[in-house]
Amino acid sequence: METNLHSAAPITSNHWVDEEVLASEFEDKRLARRFKMVLKQLSEATAESIPWACQDWANTKAAYRFFDNDRVDEDDILFGHFRSTRERFAGTAETVLVLHDTTELSYRRDNIGLLHKPKHGPSNRWRKENPLCGISMHSSLAITQTGLPLGLAAIKFWTRKKFKGTNALRGIINATRVPIEQKESLRWLENLRQSTALLGDAARCVHIADRESDIYELFCAADEAGTNFLVRTCVDRVAQGGGTTVAEQMEEVPVKGVHRIEVRDRAGDVCNVVLELKCRRMRVYPPVGKQGRYPSLILTVIHATERGSPKGRDRIEWKLLTNLKVSTRQEVVEKLNWYALRWKIEVFHKILKSGCKVEESQLRTAERLVNLIATCCIISWRIFWIMMINRSHPNIRPAVALTQLEMDLLDQLVKARSGSPPNEKDLAYYINRIDRLGGYLDRNGDAPPGNIVMWRGLARLSDIALGASSQLNCG
């Protein structure tokens, strides 16, 4: 199915901020106006500091006061974006994948909070004496099956005053008997519930996450919400009547088919891999200590195992668990392709860190940093959206993402390599010029440009457009 781009995409780049914050709700209208101004300034100076983006002391001071305002938090900042995500979701008719993952943002300031205990070593004395500090962020990103990011659907920030890792608790308590409400793992359930409620069509959502989300309470939460999940499993659970396990059951399942893919080894060389596919629907039981609180569930187990023992890399062995019905080889391959899209949330986090450079901020408190990070999350989504809209819908009209001034500037600044430009210039034509503005050589055989090239080109284009607008206004 195709995405309705008129409702699933921002209008034009000079209006995208207005559209994205249209539904924002702050206690004071002045805060809403200031947030829109700060978002525009930071989006036009991606990867730069707040003073650089604001250009003068008055605007810089106003931005600092906004991030430090007691009446502003991440929920206020992201409220409008969440509503826009819901509208873009409503503009699609297909199944939407909601990707979940946690990332850590580190800062060398001990008044913020602790991330985890660093690994001690003879060459790591600084970290031994100075534990890693910072903020943890658990985000949920909604994307289409072509990889187009519709926006964030939920987000959670937290810090620690002391370490609560499982290694520290091992031998003291049985972690499986601790209620989920007393664990940091609760964030997986909260984001699943929040994103499902936001999008409003639970049956059309598939929540995808890695092995860290292999939590029985999460499966029950999805069942209660009437939504779907697809996670990579690492726990061999009790299955069927209770006298066997999932692994034992899957050993008896015949191979349903094979699937060929291309992968790269550690040297970067491409090789063809044959995966043997298995799947079985079975009844799965909760851990012994939780059987009084949670019911058994009928789930589908999918195994994709590489034939042979490869050299130069680890053997591919995916074990997936879902509440969706899967019976044919085509359905198994579809679920594998869905799970393969999980890495896109890691791309989003990379844009946030390397593109917006939120870890380089000099704000001194966790509250201020969280407000800044939440603002930059919207900018990171926008950069990601521009990159993926070109790949998933390259032939759409460029006005969906660019202004007329930006298109005119790109026509003047970046000339065609050979021949005359096409009569009908689509979005792919202009995205290629943005990439070249960011340093992409565009030679025959060159791999497609990545995120860094894209946001570098967008930053240069923004600066040039700002100068051109100033000249036009003066003229």
C-alpha positions in Angstrom: 0.0 0.0 0.0 1.1 3.6 -0.6 1.4 6.3 1.9 -0.8 9.4 1.4 2.0 11.9 1.3 -0.3 14.9 1.5 -1.3 13.9 5.0 1.7 11.8 6.0 4.4 14.4 5.3 5.2 18.0 6.3 4.0 20.7 3.8 7.1 22.7 2.8 10.4 23.3 4.6 9.6 26.9 5.5 6.4 25.9 7.1 7.3 22.5 8.6 8.1 24.0 12.1 4.7 25.8 12.1 3.0 22.6 11.1 4.9 20.5 13.6 4.1 22.7 16.7 0.6 23.6 15.6 -0.9 21.4 18.3 1.6 22.3 21.0 0.1 23.2 24.4 2.0 25.3 26.9 0.8 27.0 30.1 1.6 30.4 28.6 1.2 31.4 24.9 4.5 33.2 25.2 6.3 29.9 25.9 4.7 28.5 22.7 6.0 31.4 20.6 9.4 31.1 22.1 9.5 27.3 21.5 8.7 27.8 17.9 11.4 30.4 17.6 14.0 28.2 19.3 13.1 25.2 17.1 13.5 27.2 14.0 16.8 28.6 15.1 18.2 25.2 16.1 16.9 23.6 12.9 18.7 26.2 10.8 22.0 25.7 12.6 22.1 21.9 13.0 25.1 20.8 15.0 25.9 24.3 16.2 25.8 25.6 19.8 22.8 27.6 21.1 24.6 31.0 20.9 25.6 30.2 17.3 22.0 29.3 16.4 20.5 32.3 18.1 23.2 34.8 16.8 22.6 37.5 19.5 22.6 37.7 23.2 18.9 38.5 23.5 17.8 35.4 21.7 20.4 33.3 23.3 19.3 34.4 26.8 15.7 33.7 25.9 16.6 30.2 24.7 18.5 29.5 27.9 15.5 30.7 30.0 13.1 28.6 27.9 15.1 25.4 28.6 15.4 26.3 32.3 11.7 27.3 32.8 10.0 25.3 35.5 6.8 25.3 33.4 8.4 23.6 30.5 9.2 19.8 30.2 9.8 17.3 27.5 6.0 16.4 27.4 5.2 20.0 26.5 7.9 20.2 23.9 7.0 17.0 22.2 3.2 17.3 22.5 2.7 18.9 19.1 5.1 16.5 17.4 3.2 13.5 18.9 0.0 14.9 17.5 1.6 15.4 14.0 2.9 11.8 14.2 -0.7 10.6 14.8 -1.9 12.6 11.8 0.8 11.1 9.6 -0.1 7.7 10.9 -3.8 8.3 10.0 -2.7 9.2 6.5 -1.4 5.7 5.9 -3.4 2.6 5.2 -0.7 0.0 5.8 0.7 -1.7 8.8 3.1 0.7 10.6 6.1 -0.5 12.6 6.9 1.1 15.9 10.6 0.7 16.8 11.7 0.8 20.4 15.2 1.3 21.7 17.2 2.9 24.5 20.3 5.1 24.0 22.6 6.8 26.5 23.7 10.5 26.3 26.9 11.0 28.3 28.2 14.2 29.9 31.2 14.7 32.1 29.1 16.4 34.9 28.5 14.4 38.1 25.4 16.5 39.0 23.4 15.1 36.2 23.1 11.4 37.1 24.7 8.0 36.5 24.5 5.9 33.4 26.3 2.7 34.4 29.5 1.4 35.9 32.4 1.7 33.5 34.6 -1.2 32.8 37.8 -0.8 34.8 41.2 -1.4 33.3 44.8 -0.4 33.6 44.5 2.1 30.7 41.2 3.5 31.9 42.0 5.2 35.2 40.0 8.3 34.4 36.8 6.3 34.1 37.6 4.2 37.1 37.7 7.3 39.3 34.9 9.1 37.4 31.9 7.0 36.6 30.0 7.6 33.4 27.4 10.2 33.9 24.5 11.3 31.7 20.9 10.7 30.7 19.2 7.6 29.3 16.5 8.0 26.6 14.0 5.3 25.6 12.3 6.3 22.3 9.6 4.8 20.1 9.7 5.7 16.4 6.9 5.0 14.0 7.9 4.1 10.4 6.3 2.7 7.3 7.3 -0.6 5.8 9.4 1.4 3.3 11.4 2.9 6.2 9.8 6.4 6.1 9.8 7.8 9.7 6.4 9.2 10.6 7.7 10.6 13.9 8.1 9.8 17.5 5.2 8.1 19.3 6.6 8.0 22.8 9.8 9.0 24.7 11.1 8.6 28.2 14.1 10.2 29.9 15.7 9.2 33.3 18.8 9.4 35.3 20.1 7.4 38.3 21.4 8.5 41.7 23.0 5.1 42.2 23.8 2.0 40.1 21.0 -0.6 39.8 22.5 -3.0 37.3 21.5 -6.7 37.5 25.1 -7.6 38.2 25.0 -5.6 41.5 21.8 -7.4 42.5 22.9 -10.9 41.5 23.1 -13.2 44.5 21.1 -10.8 46.6 17.6 -11.1 45.1 15.9 -13.1 42.4 15.3 -10.6 39.7 12.6 -12.6 38.1 10.4 -12.3 41.2 10.8 -8.5 41.4 7.6 -6.8 40.0 8.1 -5.0 36.7 6.8 -1.8 38.3 10.0 -1.7 40.4 12.4 -2.1 37.5 13.7 0.2 34.8 12.3 -2.3 32.3 8.9 -0.8 32.9 9.9 1.8 30.3 9.2 -0.8 27.6 5.6 -1.3 28.7 5.0 2.4 29.2 6.2 3.3 25.7 4.2 0.5 24.2 1.0 1.6 25.9 1.6 5.3 25.2 2.5 4.9 21.5 -0.5 2.5 20.9 -2.9 4.9 22.6 -1.4 7.9 20.6 -1.7 6.2 17.2 -5.3 5.1 17.9 -5.4 1.9 15.7 -3.8 -0.8 17.8 -4.3 -3.6 15.2 -2.3 -1.7 12.6 0.8 -1.3 14.8 3.6 -3.8 15.1 6.0 -3.0 18.0 9.6 -4.1 17.2 12.5 -4.3 19.6 15.8 -6.2 20.2 16.6 -8.8 22.9 16.5 -6.3 25.7 12.7 -6.3 25.3 12.3 -10.0 25.7 10.0 -9.4 28.7 6.9 -11.5 29.4 5.1 -8.6 30.9 5.6 -6.7 27.6 3.8 -9.6 25.7 0.9 -9.4 28.1 0.8 -5.6 27.8 0.5 -5.9 24.0 -2.2 -8.5 24.4 -4.2 -6.2 26.7 -3.8 -3.3 24.3 -4.9 -5.3 21.3 -1.7 -4.5 19.4 1.1 -6.6 17.9 4.7 -7.1 18.7 7.8 -8.7 17.0 10.9 -9.0 19.3 14.1 -10.9 19.1 14.1 -13.4 21.9 16.9 -14.7 24.1 15.0 -16.6 26.8 14.1 -20.3 26.4 10.6 -20.2 27.9 8.3 -23.1 29.0 6.0 -24.1 26.2 3.0 -26.2 25.2 1.8 -28.2 28.2 4.6 -27.2 30.5 6.8 -30.2 30.0 8.9 -28.8 27.3 10.6 -25.5 26.2 10.5 -23.4 23.1 13.9 -24.5 22.0 13.0 -28.2 22.3 9.8 -27.6 20.2 11.7 -25.7 17.5 14.2 -28.6 17.1 11.3 -30.8 16.0 10.0 -28.2 13.4 11.0 -29.0 9.8 12.6 -26.3 7.6 9.8 -24.4 5.9 12.0 -22.9 3.3 15.2 -20.9 2.6 15.9 -17.2 2.1 18.9 -15.7 0.4 20.4 -12.4 1.6 23.6 -10.4 1.1 25.7 -9.5 4.1 29.2 -8.0 4.7 31.9 -9.6 6.7 34.4 -7.7 9.0 36.5 -6.8 6.1 33.6 -5.2 4.3 33.3 -7.9 1.6 29.8 -8.8 0.4 28.8 -12.5 0.5 25.6 -14.4 -0.2 24.0 -16.2 2.7 21.3 -18.9 2.8 19.0 -18.8 5.8 16.9 -21.8 6.8 13.5 -20.8 8.0 11.3 -22.4 10.7 8.2 -21.2 12.4 5.6 -22.7 14.8 2.7 -21.3 16.8 2.7 -22.6 20.3 1.5 -21.8 23.8 4.1 -20.0 25.9 4.1 -19.7 29.7 5.4 -17.0 32.0 8.3 -17.6 34.4 7.5 -19.8 37.4 7.6 -16.8 39.8 5.1 -14.9 37.7 2.6 -17.6 36.7 0.1 -16.4 39.4 0.0 -12.9 37.9 0.2 -13.5 34.1 -1.6 -15.9 31.8 -0.1 -18.1 29.1 -0.1 -16.8 25.6 -0.3 -18.3 22.1 2.7 -16.9 20.2 4.6 -17.6 17.0 8.2 -18.5 17.1 10.4 -17.8 14.1 14.0 -19.1 13.6 16.3 -18.0 10.7 19.6 -19.8 10.9 22.5 -19.5 8.4 23.7 -22.7 6.7 27.3 -23.6 7.5 29.9 -21.9 9.6 31.1 -18.6 8.0 34.6 -17.2 8.2 35.3 -13.7 9.2 32.0 -13.0 11.0 29.5 -14.4 13.4 26.9 -16.9 12.2 23.5 -15.4 11.6 20.9 -16.8 13.9 17.7 -14.9 14.5 15.1 -16.1 17.0 12.0 -13.9 16.8 8.8 -14.0 18.9 5.5 -12.5 17.8 1.8 -12.7 18.5 1.0 -12.4 14.8 -0.1 -15.5 12.9 2.7 -16.7 10.6 2.3 -19.9 8.5 3.9 -19.5 5.0 7.4 -18.9 3.9 6.4 -15.5 2.5 5.0 -14.4 5.9 8.2 -15.5 7.6 10.3 -13.5 5.2 8.0 -10.5 5.7 8.6 -10.6 9.5 12.3 -10.9 9.0 12.3 -7.8 6.7 10.3 -6.0 9.4 12.7 -6.8 12.1 15.6 -5.8 9.8 14.2 -2.3 9.8 14.8 -2.0 13.6 18.2 -0.5 12.9 16.5 2.6 11.7 15.9 3.8 15.2 19.7 3.5 15.8 20.1 5.8 12.7 17.7 8.2 14.4 19.8 8.1 17.6 23.0 8.6 15.5 21.5 11.7 13.9 20.6 13.1 17.3 24.1 12.5 18.6 26.3 13.1 15.6 24.1 15.5 13.6 22.6 17.6 16.3 25.6 17.0 18.7 23.4 17.0 21.8 26.2 15.5 23.8 28.4 18.6 23.2 25.9 20.9 25.0 27.2 22.9 27.9 23.9 23.1 29.8 24.6 22.3 33.4 21.5 20.5 34.7 19.6 17.3 33.6 16.3 19.3 33.3 17.7 21.8 30.9 19.5 19.0 28.9 16.3 17.0 28.6 14.4 20.0 27.2 17.2 20.6 24.7 17.3 16.9 23.7 13.5 16.7 23.2 13.7 19.8 20.9 16.6 18.2 18.9 14.6 15.0 18.6 12.1 16.8 16.4 15.0 18.2 14.3 16.6 14.7 14.0 13.3 13.3 12.9 13.1 16.0 10.2 16.6 15.2 8.9 15.8 11.5 8.9 12.5 12.1 7.1 14.1 14.1 4.3 16.6 11.4 3.7 14.1 8.6 3.7 11.3 10.4 1.7 13.8 10.6 -1.1 14.5 6.9 -1.0 11.0 5.7 -0.5 9.2 8.2 -2.8 12.0 9.6 -5.1 9.6 10.8 -7.8 7.4 13.1 -5.7 7.3 16.8 -6.2 10.2 18.6 -4.5 7.8 21.2 -2.9 7.0 18.5 -0.3 10.3 19.1 1.3 11.9 22.3 -0.1 10.9 25.9 -0.7 11.1 27.6 -4.1 14.0 29.7 -2.9 16.0 26.6 -1.8 15.3 24.9 -5.2 16.4 28.0 -7.1 19.6 28.2 -5.0 20.4 24.5 -5.6 19.9 25.0 -9.3 22.5 27.9 -9.2 25.0 26.4 -6.8 25.2 22.8 -7.9 25.4 22.2 -11.6 24.5 19.0 -13.4 27.4 16.6 -14.0 26.7 16.1 -17.7 23.9 16.9 -20.1 21.0 19.2 -19.5 18.8 18.9 -16.4 15.5 17.1 -16.8 12.3 19.0 -17.6 10.6 17.6 -14.6 12.8 18.0 -11.5 11.6 15.6 -8.8 12.7 15.5 -5.1 15.5 13.0 -5.9 17.1 15.6 -8.3 17.3 18.2 -5.5 18.3 15.8 -2.7 21.2 14.7 -4.9 22.3 18.4 -5.0 22.0 18.8 -1.3 24.2 15.7 -0.8 26.8 17.2 -3.2 26.6 20.5 -1.3 27.5 18.4 1.8 30.5 16.9 0.1 29.1 13.9 -1.8 31.2 13.3 -5.0 28.5 11.5 -6.9 30.9 9.4 -9.0 29.9 6.3 -10.9 29.9 3.4 -8.5 29.8 5.6 -5.3 27.6 4.2 -2.5 24.5 6.3 -1.6 25.4 9.2 0.8 24.7 8.8 4.5 23.2 10.9 7.2 26.3 13.1 7.9 26.5 14.2 4.3 22.8 15.0 4.3 22.7 17.1 7.4 25.9 18.9 6.4 24.3 19.8 3.0 21.1 20.9 4.7 23.1 23.1 7.1 25.0 24.8 4.2 21.8 25.3 2.3 20.1 26.8 5.3 22.9 29.3 5.7 22.9 30.2 2.0 19.1 30.6 2.0 19.3 32.8 5.1 21.8 35.1 3.3 19.7 35.2 0.1 16.5 36.0 2.1 18.3 38.9 3.8 19.5 40.3 0.5 16.0 40.0 -1.0 14.5 41.8 2.0 17.1 44.6 1.8 16.5 44.9 -1.9 
